[in-house]
Every structure is written in C-alpha cells, then in structure tokens.
Amino acid sequence: MSFIAKLFARRGDDRDVARPLWHRVVAISREPQWYAEAGVADTVGGRFDAITMVLSVVLLRMEADPALIEPSVRLTELFVEDMDGQLRESGVGDQVVGKHMGKLMSVLGGRLGACREALAASDEAPLLEAVKRNVTMIEGSDPARVAARLRDLARQIAILPADALLAGEIGR
C-alpha cells in the first residue's frame, strides 16, 4: 500500500472480512495440480487465468447468498489491490496502471460471465469451451482436466456455509 493510501486509509479496513478468503483463492490458484496435472501454463498469463477462474467460481457462490454480497465487493477490491501491486512490481508506470486495471477487470467480468453460464449448464460442454477460451494451457494438455477441477471446486464451495467460505475453509 502506498504512503498516501496508508495516510488516508480508514482505521479498521472493511476489506478484512474478505481477506482470509482472498488468501485462500490465491492459494488454490497456485496449487501445483492446476499446472502439473491439469495443464494450465505456468506463466504470468496462466497464473492470472487460474486466479480469475477460481475467483469467478467463488464470486458466483457469493452472489447467490444475499449475506455475501457486500463481502464479495470487498473480495473484488482485494483482487484489484493485488493486481495493481503486481503491475507496479513488474514495472508498469503510474500513468498506465489504470488502463491495465481496466483491462484486467474486463477480463474478470468476462470470466465471471463465462463461468456463470457454464456452471449452470446441465452438461460439461459449455465449461469445457469456457476453459478453452479463457485459460492459457500447455500445448497438448487437456482442458477437460481444468474444467473438471473447476466443477469440483464449485461443488465444494456450494455446500460451504457463508461463515466457512469467508474464513477461506475451501477444501479443508
């Protein structure tokens, strides 16, 4: 967080409610199985794809529960904060960070829409197509493995009570 942001930050950051969940989303998206077994490319683009797909599945669960709407906004703010920091760390200058962030948020919105439609479908074809369109894969890998992991993740998250989800207790 920048000096100016710290100076004007509110005491008692209201994003804290979603912080454990954000850390768990990042941890899940970094699990080696996504890369070694499912074939997501272990590149900056592939890792971003994994984060946005996992985050999309989590946000879809949160939008289905009125009690989780506000925390879902805080979770999205943490995504923005983290991506902003990553861009700056990689050398993107202040004058173009906003433009890059706009593109990243657009990508997240697209992934969220793709996951919403695909996970609601009764067959696996839409989810497989969403993975093919939205995930950077290692050449020759099977996107069906990523789709199966996403479906399994969605099932795990669907049965979690709201407090367990916010605590980041996915897959534990």
Beta strands, then each sheet from edge to edge (+ up, - down):
end
